[in-house]
Amino acid sequence: MLDLVAVREGATVADALALAVRTAQHVESLGFRRYWMAEHHNMPGIASSATAVLIGHVAGGTRSIRVGSGGIMLPNHAPLVVAEAFGTLAELYPGRIDLGLGRAPGTDGPTMRALRRDRVETEADFPRDVAELQRLFAPAQPGRITAVPGAGTEVPIWLLGSSLFSAQLAAEKGLPYAFASHFAPRLMHAAIDLYRRLFQPSATLQRPYVAIGVPVIAAPTDEEAEFLASSTYQRVLGILTGQRGLLRPPVQGYAQSLQPQERAAIGDFLAAGVVGGPDTVREGFAELARATEADEFILVSDVFDGDLRLRSLEIAAQAHAALGAPAAAALA
């Protein structure tokens, strides 16, 4: 699961953080493999800005599920700082920490400058910073700067992306790749194809390994799922119109109240999404598995009511299990 740690209308940041732990515990009991959180800044509706801190909190509240970033926005940080933070997490929770890396700032220009001051990014920076992180997580070398903690932890690195750049880099480096189809599905098939065609085996990975983001709203019926999904539709429209805010409660008939171009824009944003009752969700998962042959699904489920969010994830897990191996991708 990818959790944006949404702050809900009428609730607090503390409530959002508590629901994140509760959700992680729930999906762990359902057999999910990973629980990731994403770095965003200067966004009132998202409480995961201090991502490494929150990863430690969630890992401490769970027992076995892997906890990580989906992702850390590397342009915002010096690689040494990232290595020390995730090296510390790896020492605290051995074998349970993932480091997903993105090359976007995850925020607006002024906030990006506040994070890294006046540093000017170039296209060469991200590959160089990824290589530096790989070195810092490897065993310490004499005469080189050492991440303490960090050196020797070999924290697994994933590359994340919504375009072809990170797909090509992940292929060249032999790293696992996660495509952000939960918000930018347009290039999903092209990126996956490029990654698989160019993949070079490495000490990390012998064959391509792909995860895809899947927005999911599941309920006992298609009608209720569509109603609950209106919270997500409102959030997406806010993103598209530059009016980001708190996650809002569902609205009956919301999609029908929109202009056709608004509905189309939301549909494009959520093209990889699955909304419906158990049968619809199972069919949606089966189609995504056939179309992408993804190794893992990364579920994103922004249901306003916390209890109904947990129910949504439980229905999704049951629908996925009903596919049976090897037709199903792994839930993550």
N, C-alpha and C positions, 0 to 999 in steps of 0.2 A: 504494500500500500504506500502511496504517496500522500502525505498529509500536509496541506497548506496551513494548518492550524488557524482556521478562520475564526475571527471574532464575530460573534453573532449579535444582531440588533437586540438591545435590551440586556445583554450580558457583558462580561468584562474580559480583559486579557487573561486574568487568573482563571476564569471559567474555561477559556479556550485551551489553556495549558493543561488544566485538569482533565478535560475531555480527550486531549491527545494521549495522555497516559492511559486513560480508561479504554480508548480505542485500541491502542497498541496491545494492551492485555487481552482484549477481546479477540483481535485477529490472531494473536499468538495461540489462543485456545482453539481457533478455527483451522490452524495449520498453515497460516501464511508464512512465507519464507523470510520476508523483509518488511521493515517499516522505515520508510524514508521521509525526510522533511526537507523543505526547500528554503533557500536563502532569498528573502525579499527585504527591501528597505523602504522606509518612508511611505508605507501603505497601511492605513488605519485598520483595514480588515484582515491583516495577516500578522500573526504573532510569532513567526519563526525566524526573525532576523538574526538572533544570536544562535545560529543553528547548532554549533558544536556544543554549546551549553545545554540546549534542549535535547540533543542526542544523548548526552550523559544522563540527563534526568529520566528520559524514557527507558534507556537501557537499565538504569537502576530500578525501575519499576516493573521490569519484565525479567524473564528467566533465560530464554533460549533464542528468541527471534533475533535475527540480525537487524541492527539499527544503523541508519546512515543518512547520507545527504543525497538529495536528488534535485538540486545539487548545491555544492559550494561554488559560488561564482568567483572563479580564480582571479579575474582582473581586479577584484576588490582587496586581494590579500597578497602579502609576500609568501612565497612557497614555504619558507622556514617556519612562519607562524602557523600555517596550516598543518605542516608536518608535526610540529610540537603539540598542537591541539589534538589531532587525530592519533598521534603516537601515545599521548596520555590516555585517550579513550581506549585504545587497543590494549594498553597495559591494565586498565581497570576492568575491561570486559573482553578478555582474550577470545579471538575467533568469532566476534559478534559485530564488528564495526566495518562498514563500507564507506568509501569516499567516492561519491559521484561528483564530477567536475563539469561545470559549464563555463562558456567563454563570454557570455553576456553579463552585464553588470547587475541585472536583476532589479533595476531601479531607473530613475531619471538622471539626466545629466548633472544637475546641481548636487544631488545626493551622491552620485558616483565620485564627484570631485571632493566631497566631504569625506568619503571613505579613503580615497587614495591621494588626496590633495591634488597636485597639478600634474600628476604622472600622465603622459600621453601613451596610449596603447597602440601597438602596431600588430599586424597579422602574425608576425613572428613570435610575439610574446607568449601566446598560449602554448604552442608546442614546446617552447623552451622551458616554460614554467612547469609543464607536465613532466618533462624529462628531469627537471630539478627535484620535483617531488618524488619521483621514482628513485632517484639517487639517495635522497634523504631517508626514505623508508628502508633502503637496503642496509646491510651491515656497514658499520662505520669504516671509513678509509683514513689512514694516516695522512695528516696534512690537509684534510678537507673539513669544512664546517660540518658539525654533527648536530643533528636534532636530538635533543635529550629532554623528554622521551621522544621516540620516533625511530631512531636508527635500529634496524634489525626487526622491526615489527611487521614489515611487508604488508601494510594495510592494503587491501584490494582497491584498486582504482578503476572506476568506470568513467567513460566519457559520455557526456550527454549532449544532445543537440536537437535542433529543429530544422537544420539545413544540412548541406552535404559536407561542410567543412570538418566537423567533428567525426562524421562517419568515415571519412578518408583517413583522418589522423588515427582513429581507433584501429582501423584496419592495418595501417602501417606499423603501429606499435604492438599489435596483437593483444588488444585490450577488449573487454566486454563493452557493448554499446547499448545505450538506452535512448530511444527516440521519443521526443516530447509530443506525441500524437494526441495527448490529452488537451492540448491547446493549439497545436499547429500541425494538423494532420496532412497538409497538402503534399509535402515532399516525403511522406513516410515510406512509400514503396521504393522511390528512387534512392533514398538514403540507405535503406536496408539492402537493396540490390548492390549498390556501390560498395558498402561495407563488406558484404560477403564475397564479391568478386575480387576485391583488392586485399583481402585478409592475409596477413603473414603470421604463421605460427610463432609463438614466443614462449619464453619460460613461464609466462603467466597463463597462457591459453593456447591450446593446440588447434581449436576449431572456432569459427565465429560463434558468438553468443549474443543474442539480441533480446532486449526487453522493450515493450511498447507501453506507453501510457494509455489507459482506457478509462474515460469517465463512466461511472456506473451509478445509476439510481434504480434500486430494486425494491419492489413491494409485493404484497400478495396478489395484486391485480395490475394490469397495464394502466388502468385509469388512475389508481392511487399513485403509481410511480410517476406518471406524467404530472400530476398535481405537485408532488414533492420536488420534481425536477425544476419547477418554476423558480425556486430559489437559485439554482444554478443558472438558469436563463437570465435572471436579473443580474447576477454577478457578471456573466459574460457580456451582457449588453453594457454594463458599466465600464468594463475593461475596454470595449470597442469604442466607447464614446468619451473616454477619458474621465469618467465619473466613478472612480473606484470608491468603495465604501464598505460598510459592514455587511455580512451575509444576512439577507432578509428572509422573513418567513414566506412560505409558499402562498401563491395567489391563485384562486380558482379561475380558469380560463385565461391565464396570463398570455400564453402564446397566441391565442386567438385575438387578443386585444392589440397586438403589435402590427405595425406596417409590414407589408410583404418583404421589403428589403431588410428590415430588422430581423424577421424570422429567418431569412436566407443567410444573413451574416452569422446568426447564432448557430444555424445548422452547419455552416462551413467550419466554424470554430470547434464544434462538437461532432464532427463527422465520424470520428472513431468511437463515439459514445454508445452506450447500451442502456436503454431506459425501458423498464417494463416489469411484468410479472415473471415468475420462475421460468416458464417456457420461453418467453421472449428473450430473457437474459441468456438462457442456455443456447438458444439459436444464434444470438448475437456473438457470444463467445466462440461458438463453433465456426462461424463465418470468419471472424478475425483470425482464428488459428489456421484455417485453411488458406486465407489470403496472404498471411505474413509468415507462417511457420515460426512465429516468435517462440523463444525459449521461456519467456516469462511475460505475464501481464502485470503491469503496475496499475492498480486500481486507485482511482480518485473518486471519492463519494462525498459530495458537499450537500448533505441533507441537513436542514435547519435544526430539527429536533434531534438531540443527541441519542436518545433511545432508538428512534427510527433510523438513525444513521447506522447504529450497530446492527439493527435488524436488516438493513439494506446489505451490509457486508456479509451477514450470515446467509441470506438468500443467494447472494452472488457466489459465495463459497460452495453452497450446495449445488447450484446450477453448474458451476465449473466441475465439481466432482462427478456430476452425472454424465459429463462428456466421456470420461474414461480415458485411460492412457492407450495408445500414444496420441490420440486426437487432440487432447488438451495441452495447452502450454501450462507451465508451472505458475501457480498463483504467487504473486510477490507483493 
